[in-house]
């Protein structure tokens, strides 16, 4: 177990950090409180000090102070984490990377870019506007690229463009002892040594602090179309997704929303989708005819499975209303119940089991004493629940815990994973043994080897 | 440094292995010689004994014997390695996995399969014939899936379908102490813990022995077309590749062959391609119209860059002649010079630097006293040289070493990697420091943590 940073050594670390960074190191209560939590139900836990380094060298200096005084370190990005990753449960130093917000390099010729960890995905896409390229990984929140890398984020477009796992080419990482390493290269593929890039992608700050990221970019599609389709039943919607994937139709987005989610979105975003299970689609291609071919094929599949016809969002402005409506699902769910807090969870299963998993989960959920919204990146076999809880109610929290555990264990029994994209943090730690068995010991061996003092985001993940 | 297995303990390990496996453990000289090398120029090094385990449990028992007597272990698949990975340079136990050749499970609904490590890629694709699916990763040789996983192999189709990195979902691995772990799940994505799957993919047997692999499969494309195009200059050919990738045209294969390679292929495969730099293309889609759109777009790019027009291989039998001709390039090169041996090397660079890298490399090569063939998975920025050497000539080996080093250092200076797909083995070890810097120490830390006795393929990679 990590040491709770003892008072005197923490005080010395704080003094050293203030000497290093001046006003960019602060133990003001309001700042520490802001860095005590993400967007989740987990109990906030403030750090002892928050640092705002501006360079990899400064992060390295912070890590050396952490090593000198054996004080824990937690990396912090946009604060949109859903599983308590950024809560400083053993106190110590929160490293806020938002001062590192430079886009270091864009190479349109090579379809790649290097950005600092604090750059957000919308900031990056704005900077790419004139290049004909985009960075499609899209977890909903305007997260930092550093946070997305550290949690192996994905989102609505992963079915076509992959997750952060597929889209990170290389990293700069500050190790526990303050050493700086560079992983990967700008080559598209390499067989030269262990894949450290992929080891750090998804490591949630427990092995090192990521300070810059080299990303793959993608050509903006020449042709795009989007549509929504309501279904008679959620099984029909999910079966449409399964058939689409099995046929290899390269949909760019295929998102599932249950009727509760549609209802909450309509209220929150002033939209008027039919209150029924729905799929939201997007098709991308280098060719208009190919987009038409894809959408015709998917429409036929939907109609055979209880789809009530496609409503097209052909104009850019219509599409630009559609996806924000989808992305506000979390806030729309919260608005269902004033004063409520969201417990958001996700699982991912092999696609053939998705309908069964969702139907059984919805049956479980039917008697819950709070609203539950279901949204899913269904093309990946991944779906989310939002439990809209009264945070003061122990009974509701216990019920959410029970429902979450039932869903996770069902997903694992189907060959799936306890989290498709939110990460482990605090919230999913209890399930790693069930998912990984003896492989969890190998993860712990790697952790001890790279962070022998257990200072890097201690008490999380492994 | 690894221990060279001392005589007495090796003798005891041999006795224990024979007691365990009977005739499936042999120290017959002919068998040990067969397991002393792959298909490369590196000095053969026989193991002390070769084992043919049939199950993961037997591999685990072999590893426990290796641990008891501190004897090295080298995993062996089809023996098609190009960088000396399988040479038993410190003696010990060669584990030949060809007895583990079962296709454990195919799930057409989920587009995945689990196979034992000794299954070859052609065997797998034959077994998939009735499913409408295929496993597209295609390194040329009929390698085992275990070997392809261990070397992070790719090949002609990686530009569209990715490498083994993108196509392995999970693994069973026997660790140095004989413990068995399962990495990954059958879910398409996961954010649950360190990505051990990717850590073992490309680890070349230095961290554990892979015994089964869960793979992504892909729908066989509804529409396929293939073509060749000769060019006035190799620059024109490479510039066509670069433009194709930059425009995001989803070619399935885009292979570069220089005039020396075309000449050797014509002689060996009785083909009659114009003796000029050439591109070999393949287009895949779910739609015939999309294949037509892609090929028209690429033809236009080629014509603008000195392409002399496309020769189409529209019928299946024509395509089935085209790609074997490409895949025999290594044997065709060897046939240029009876008694010669091939030194095969590869690098990979950002696509914008590919033309410059190839032209400079060919300028270097022009004065070489032996034939050199260039073939490339150009869409990935990856190309290969085959030095066709007199193995008895120290001068030729020295010249090959000098040329190889110049090419690798040029690729690294361009932001590339010392090997795109062949792996490190013995042949590229000297370049890892230049490529990875301090990250190499992190790789070594991981290696020591997971294989503290340095028994897993010692003397390789890190």
Interface residues (C-beta under 8 A of the other chain):
Chain A: X107 X108 X109 X110 X111 X112 X151 X152 X153 X154 X158 X162 X163 X165 X166 X175 X179 X180 X181 X182 X183 X185 X186 X187 X188 X189 X190 X191 X192 X193 X194 X195 X196 X198 X199 X201 X202 X203 X207 X218 X219 X221 X242 X245 X246 X247 X248 X249 X250 X285 X286 X287 X289 X290 X293 X294 X297 X348 X349 X350 X351 X352 X380 X381 X382 X411 X412 X415 X416 X417 X418 X419 X420 X421 X422 X423 X424 X428 X431 X432 X435 X436 X437 X438 X439 X440 X441 X442 X443 X445 X446 X447 X448 X449 X450 X461 X462
Chain B: X107 X108 X109 X110 X111 X112 X151 X152 X153 X154 X158 X162 X163 X165 X166 X175 X179 X180 X181 X182 X183 X185 X186 X187 X188 X189 X190 X191 X192 X193 X194 X195 X196 X198 X199 X201 X202 X203 X207 X218 X219 X221 X242 X245 X246 X247 X248 X249 X250 X285 X286 X287 X289 X290 X293 X294 X297 X348 X349 X350 X351 X352 X380 X381 X382 X411 X412 X415 X416 X417 X418 X419 X420 X421 X422 X423 X424 X428 X431 X432 X435 X436 X437 X438 X439 X440 X441 X442 X443 X445 X446 X447 X448 X449 X450 X461 X462
